[in-house]
Amino acid sequence: MTLLDGASLVPLVLTLLLAAAAAGFLAGLFGIGGGAIFVPVLYQTFEALGVSHLVSMHLAVGSSIAIIVPTSLRSLASHLKRGAVDTALLKRWLVPIPLGAVAGALLASVASSAELRGIFAVLAFVLGLKMLIGRLTMQLGDDLPGPVGRSVAGVVIGLLSSLMGIGGGVLNNTFMTLYGRPIHQAVATSAGVGALIAVPGLVTYVVGGWGEPALPALSFGYVNAFAVAVVAPASILAVPLGASLAHRLSRRQLELGFGSFLLIVALRFAWSLV
């Protein structure tokens, strides 16, 4: 089976490009890597192209992680120019987050397709509810916890994000704001979190799926080069617009829309398990 099938791929490529632009915009706006959009779109695309059901979800998650690498780096650069990134926290997380990301990717590589879809459905549902609720009025503290607490949080954020194929923005935004950090600083810092997750996650998904016989053409482990080549450029181009709006506009309507999207995706994957 090949992913390259001439004119029949045009609608699918257009769908991927639209999803890429939306995900890139959200990457800049929310400090996320766009994976919550990439994974379900890539999964449906691979399924429509006849990719084996045994690896279609793994391939969607791994390819999403690969796409997040340039998106997160571009988003981080945009936010660094505005001086809003907590670079001290990112330095503290140079080991914990990649460690969690590698662990998550290793777990994903040994999980079945149904297990991986179930994990994505549960986490997407929880994150969707968080987006619909909006900013949490409660606080767990006036500042972030000490070195041990920050390290544990970093490992958890990296692990859950890598399992889902996302950049960790929603998780990090929640963590930082619960400890009194401004939302704009949390959003900006999340772009760096995405890079810390995606780079080691990419390597692990490639290694974890290497030699899998059910993979389609142009796949390197659980990363498909065709999907990455189509989606990544459009996503990168849309990042600066989102980063700019993040510092100027109210985000509530977009939070409601994104939260609703995540709930729909969660239900879609839950239905696929019935």
C-alpha positions in Angstrom: 0.0 0.0 0.0 1.2 3.5 -0.8 0.1 6.8 0.5 0.7 8.5 -2.9 -2.3 7.9 -5.1 -2.5 11.0 -7.4 -5.7 12.9 -7.7 -7.5 10.8 -5.1 -5.3 12.4 -2.4 -6.2 16.0 -3.3 -9.2 16.2 -0.8 -7.1 14.6 1.9 -4.2 16.9 1.3 -6.5 19.9 1.5 -8.0 18.6 4.7 -4.5 18.2 6.2 -3.5 21.7 5.1 -6.6 23.3 6.7 -5.9 21.4 9.9 -2.3 22.4 9.8 -3.2 26.1 9.5 -5.6 25.8 12.4 -3.2 23.9 14.6 -0.4 26.4 13.8 -2.6 29.3 14.8 -3.6 27.5 18.1 0.1 26.7 18.7 0.9 30.4 18.8 -2.3 31.4 20.6 -2.4 28.8 23.4 1.2 27.8 23.4 0.2 24.3 22.3 1.8 22.1 19.6 -1.4 21.5 17.7 -1.4 17.7 18.3 -5.0 17.7 19.6 -6.0 18.6 16.0 -3.3 16.7 14.2 -3.9 13.3 15.8 -7.6 12.9 14.9 -7.1 14.3 11.4 -4.1 12.1 10.7 -5.9 9.1 12.2 -8.9 9.6 9.9 -6.6 10.2 6.9 -4.6 7.1 7.5 -7.7 5.0 7.9 -9.2 6.5 4.7 -6.0 5.6 2.9 -6.2 2.0 4.0 -3.4 2.0 6.5 -3.6 -1.1 8.8 -5.8 -0.5 11.7 -3.1 -2.0 13.9 -0.8 1.0 13.3 -3.0 3.9 12.1 -3.3 5.4 15.6 0.4 4.9 16.4 1.3 6.5 13.1 -1.1 9.5 13.8 0.5 10.1 17.3 4.1 9.7 16.1 3.6 11.9 13.0 1.9 14.5 15.2 4.9 14.6 17.5 7.2 15.1 14.5 5.1 18.0 13.2 5.1 19.6 16.7 8.9 19.9 16.6 9.1 22.9 14.1 5.8 24.3 15.3 6.9 24.5 18.9 10.3 25.9 18.1 8.7 28.6 15.9 6.1 29.4 18.6 8.9 29.6 21.3 10.9 32.0 19.1 7.8 34.2 18.7 7.1 34.3 22.5 10.8 34.8 23.4 10.8 38.1 21.4 8.1 39.3 23.8 10.1 38.3 26.9 7.2 36.4 28.4 8.9 32.9 28.6 9.9 31.6 32.1 13.3 30.4 30.9 14.3 29.4 34.5 11.5 26.9 34.6 12.4 25.5 31.2 16.0 25.0 32.3 14.6 23.1 35.4 12.6 20.9 33.0 15.5 20.1 30.6 15.6 16.5 32.0 12.2 15.8 33.6 10.0 16.6 30.5 12.1 14.8 27.9 12.3 11.8 30.4 8.5 11.8 30.6 8.2 12.2 26.8 10.4 9.2 26.1 8.5 7.1 28.7 5.2 8.1 27.1 6.4 7.2 23.6 7.7 3.8 24.8 4.4 3.0 26.4 2.6 4.0 23.2 4.8 1.8 21.1 3.9 -1.3 23.1 0.2 -0.4 23.5 -2.5 -1.7 21.1 -4.4 0.6 18.8 -7.5 0.3 21.0 -5.5 1.1 24.1 -4.0 4.1 22.5 -7.3 5.4 21.2 -8.8 4.9 24.7 -6.0 6.9 26.3 -6.4 9.7 23.8 -10.2 9.7 24.3 -9.9 10.0 28.1 -7.3 12.7 28.1 -9.0 14.6 25.3 -12.2 14.5 27.3 -10.5 15.9 30.4 -8.7 18.6 28.5 -11.9 19.5 26.6 -13.7 20.0 29.9 -10.8 22.1 31.2 -11.0 24.4 28.1 -14.8 24.8 28.5 -14.4 25.6 32.1 -11.8 28.2 31.3 -9.4 29.7 33.8 -9.5 28.1 37.1 -10.3 30.5 40.0 -8.7 28.2 42.5 -4.9 28.3 43.3 -2.8 25.7 44.9 -0.1 28.2 45.9 1.3 31.7 45.3 4.2 30.3 43.3 5.4 27.1 41.7 6.4 24.2 44.0 10.0 23.5 44.8 12.5 21.5 42.7 11.0 18.1 43.5 7.4 19.2 42.8 8.5 20.9 39.5 10.4 17.8 38.4 7.4 15.5 39.1 5.1 17.9 37.2 7.5 17.9 34.3 7.7 14.2 34.0 3.9 13.9 34.2 3.3 16.6 31.6 5.9 15.0 29.3 4.5 11.5 29.7 0.8 12.3 29.1 1.6 14.7 26.2 3.8 12.1 24.4 1.1 9.4 24.8 -1.4 11.8 23.1 0.9 13.2 20.5 0.4 16.8 21.8 2.7 19.5 22.9 1.7 19.8 26.5 0.4 23.4 26.3 -3.0 22.8 28.0 -1.4 20.7 30.8 1.4 23.3 31.4 -1.0 26.2 31.3 -3.1 24.6 33.9 -0.1 23.7 36.1 1.4 27.2 36.0 -1.9 29.1 36.5 -2.8 26.9 39.5 0.3 28.3 41.1 -0.4 31.9 40.4 1.6 32.5 37.3 0.1 34.9 34.7 -1.7 33.2 31.8 0.4 35.0 29.2 3.6 33.7 30.8 2.1 30.2 31.0 1.2 30.3 27.3 4.6 31.5 26.3 6.4 29.0 28.4 4.3 26.2 27.0 5.8 26.7 23.6 9.2 25.7 25.1 7.5 22.7 26.8 6.3 21.5 23.4 9.9 21.5 22.1 11.1 19.6 25.1 8.4 17.0 24.5 8.5 16.7 20.7 12.3 16.3 20.1 12.9 13.2 22.3 9.4 12.0 21.5 10.1 12.0 17.8 13.3 9.9 18.2 11.5 7.4 20.4 8.5 7.0 18.1 10.9 6.4 15.2 12.9 3.8 17.1 9.8 2.2 18.7 8.1 1.5 15.3 11.2 0.7 13.3 10.7 -2.5 11.3 6.9 -2.7 11.9 5.7 -4.6 8.8 2.2 -3.0 8.7 3.5 0.5 8.2 2.8 2.3 4.9 5.3 3.7 2.5 7.4 6.7 3.5 7.2 5.8 7.2 10.2 5.9 9.5 9.0 4.0 12.5 5.7 5.5 13.7 6.4 8.8 11.8 5.1 9.2 8.2 7.2 11.6 6.2 4.4 12.3 3.7 2.1 13.6 6.4 4.8 15.6 8.1 5.9 17.2 4.7 2.3 18.2 4.0 1.3 19.5 7.4 4.4 21.0 9.0 5.0 24.0 6.5 1.4 25.3 6.7 1.4 24.9 10.5 4.6 26.8 10.9 3.4 29.7 8.7 0.3 30.2 10.9 2.2 30.2 14.3 3.2 33.9 14.4 -0.4 35.1 13.8 -1.6 33.1 16.8 1.3 34.3 19.0 0.5 37.9 18.1 -3.2 37.5 18.9 -2.4 35.7 22.2 -1.1 39.0 23.5 -3.9 41.2 22.3 -7.3 39.4 22.2 -9.7 37.7 24.5 -9.3 33.9 24.2 -12.7 32.8 25.7 -14.6 32.1 22.5 -11.6 30.1 21.1 -11.4 28.2 24.3 -15.0 27.2 24.0 -14.6 26.2 20.4 -11.4 24.2 21.1 -12.9 22.6 24.1 -16.0 21.5 22.1 -13.7 20.1 19.4 -11.8 18.0 22.0 -15.0 16.6 23.4 -16.2 15.6 19.9 -12.9 14.0 19.2 -13.0 12.1 22.6 -16.5 10.8 21.7 -15.3 9.8 18.2 -12.5 7.7 19.6 -14.6 6.3 22.3 -17.2 5.2 19.7 -14.5 3.5 17.7 -13.8 1.2 20.7 -17.4 0.0 20.9 
